């Protein structure tokens, strides 16, 4: 009986989490002239066709993907380096650095967005250059994605046996080569997880992007501007495409991690 109740609760929780996404996907195929969001008029791909004909949405999507890829790549490299540095510190400095790292995640986004906007405006006024735009958004996204990458990589560094790196050096392997041959494969799952998290956070961000974007349109900003009038079902179609892409990426990463784990177990059994 308890198992049945547990399964029922689990089903209800997942239904609560994914019902909105399911409704969004269903209505992205809605065949209606009135762009209704409540009445399903039949199956159609018309909104997907209009999506790929809408220049403004595609431009906003392009900007969003460029920013997300750049922010994810930069924050992954910097976050991995920072995690290695923090992991090598002594107890008190490490605790201080972790508190500094965690602060941007608990700081209200509106405070972060306004402060970054003022910083970038001040920098443009002092050093010259262009106004806020793609560069300022990427810099802001790197800043708030960095702590998430650090928190994903640090546990993998703690799990790794430090003697492996020292043994590689004792066997004549240079420090840089030892890092890429020994340390990097051990922490790679954390790096990949941090990169995916940074990518999804960057795509999803609105508040910080809104204050640091200048005239650059990202997808969340464009959708927000549409809500003042109405949200077209084209957004349902676009959201469905993004959801499917992220889901496929997560499945690919999980399958890859599972295969790597199985190969490691087989290698251990043979050893």
WOKA-V115224 format. One record per backbone hydrogen bond with DSSP energy under -0.5 kcal/mol. NH is the residue of the N-H (numbers start at 1). CO is the residue of the C=O. Records with the same first field share a line. If there is no record, write none. Layout:
# WOKA-V115224
NH=CO / CO
This chain:
# WOKA-V115224
5=1
6=2
7=3
8=4
9=5
10=6
11=7
12=8
13=9
14=10
15=11
16=12
17=13
18=14
19=15
22=18
23=19
24=20
25=21
26=22
27=23
28=24 / 25
29=26
30=27
31=42
32=30
35=32
40=38
41=39
44=29
49=45
50=46
51=47
52=48
53=50
54=50 / 51
55=53
58=54
59=55
60=56
61=57
62=58
63=59
64=60
65=61
66=62
67=63
68=64
69=65
70=66
71=67
72=68
73=69
74=70
75=71
76=72
77=73
78=74
79=75
80=76
81=77
82=78
83=79
84=80
85=81
86=82
87=83
88=84
89=86
94=90
95=91
96=92
97=93
98=94
99=95
100=96
101=97
102=98
103=99
104=100
105=102
106=102 / 103
107=103
111=108
112=108
113=109
114=110
115=111
116=112
117=113
118=114
119=115
120=116
121=117
122=118
123=119
124=120
125=121
126=122
127=123
128=124
137=133
138=134
139=135
140=136
141=137
142=138
143=139
144=140
145=141
146=142
147=143
148=145
149=145
150=146
151=147
152=148 / 149
153=149
154=150
155=151
156=152
157=153
158=154
159=155
160=156
162=160
164=161
165=161
166=162
167=163
168=164
169=165
170=166
171=167
172=169
173=168
178=174
179=175
180=176
181=177
182=178
183=178
184=179
186=182
187=183
188=184
191=187
192=188
193=189
194=190
195=191
196=192
197=193
198=194
199=195
200=196
201=197
202=198
203=199
204=200
205=201
210=206
211=207
212=208
213=209
215=132
216=213
218=216
219=60
222=218
223=219
224=220
225=221
226=222
227=223
228=224 / 225
229=226
230=226
232=230
235=232
236=232
237=233
238=234
239=235
240=236
241=237
242=238
243=239
244=240
245=241
246=242
247=243
248=244
249=245
250=246
251=247
252=248
253=249
254=250
255=251
256=252
257=253
258=254
259=255
260=256
261=257
262=258
263=259
264=260
265=261
266=262
267=263
268=264
269=265
270=266
271=267
